[in-house]
């Protein structure tokens, strides 16, 4: 479906949510500032600009600092559009696209003009953003008021049809990148080669990624957020595994996909297949009304079954979980909300204005503990890792004698295994946007091959 057809309902929903949050909190107006480029210490070369997610919720303007949404209850939203005259950088194009008709547009060619456009009554005005100097007369308590932001964050979990389509397209871009990365790995490429292959496949600049790619070969994949990139080619006998966690961004919405590959057949390849099966079964277990933390502990049980099955730990799976041993192989959370941010907000909010749910001390890194509801977008990402630090803790524990250390030593060279997909929960089904993206690319490739074959026959 065309984004232009979906956007009107999206903007109506945003107006409804923001006016409700303002009214509930005693405000009448909100200014949402896109942000400003930041400078490193003692440098004049700006960091890559990261737009305020509250701003890009309204408009697909990702590279536009010093812009602002100005919404007053009962009025058409206004967009202050910063368009400076500049010969150092490419100035923003004139505002155009499916979204422009839904705003009163006001152009500004200087920051002073932006400030002037935001003048007016400050009584009952909330400001969402970092740069307080854009409205210097506004009282401190009206900057990022928690009551307004908390309510907006709570409802951000429920995606509009427009948002769902943006995320669908982000997954399609990411899947294309992953296919290219897989081919580079199996061809013997370095981590840097694989990273560049992903960028080409997804058709993006590095600065356009929603997060820094994790391209981890061999033991590097035991580092959850590995951001290195080895340049030296390995002898093919020394290539064992690849874990690649890489996403894409479409109109401000992120995808987050992880795939693991074995370089050759063997027990590690069997472990990858087993974990992929666990991940698929966890996706099948996503149901409306189920609490996400219950899925997290189900993942621990299924991972422990693999640990038992493969002979890493000589205990029943239930005991592996109960004794906390599974945390040594899977220390992170099963997944998180995703959308305007990769780790999207509101994962512990019980309701607008209510205290956040208390975190389970057994799962300090779980980012999501809400009940599953229609409209939510989540990731499912189980993993098994062979981390020196945690394995050291396990070796010093009373359970050490029940661990097959010889086998674990053989698996350290692989680092680990993780599989991750992006899901969208509907009333009647769970859409696996990542798997469907890979399937669409495969179907497209088959159709292209069929066309080439028919042309050859002709």
Secondary structure, 3 states (H helix, E strand, C coil): CCHHHHHHHHHHHHHHHHHHHHHHHCCCEEEEECCCCCECCCCCCECCCCCCHHHHCCCCCCCCCCCEEEEECCCCCEEEEECCCCCCCCCCCCCCCCCHHHCEEEEECCHHHHHHHCCCCCCCEEEECCCHHHHCCCCHHHECCHHHHHHHHHHCCCCCHHHHHHHHHHHHHHHHHHHHHHHHHHCCCCHHHHHHHHHHHHCCCHHHCCCCCEEEEHHHHHCCCCCCCCCCCCCHHHCCEEEEEECCEECCEECCEEEEEECCCCHHHHHHHHHHHHHHHHHHCCCCCCEHHHHHHHHHHHHHHHHHHCCCECCCHHHHHHCCCHHHHCCCCCCCECCCCCCCCCCCECCCCCCECCCCHHHCCCCCCCECCCCCEEEECCEEECCHHHHHHHHCCCCHHHECHHHHHHHHHHCEEECEEEEEECCCCEEEHHHHHHHHHHHHHHHHHHHHHHHHHC
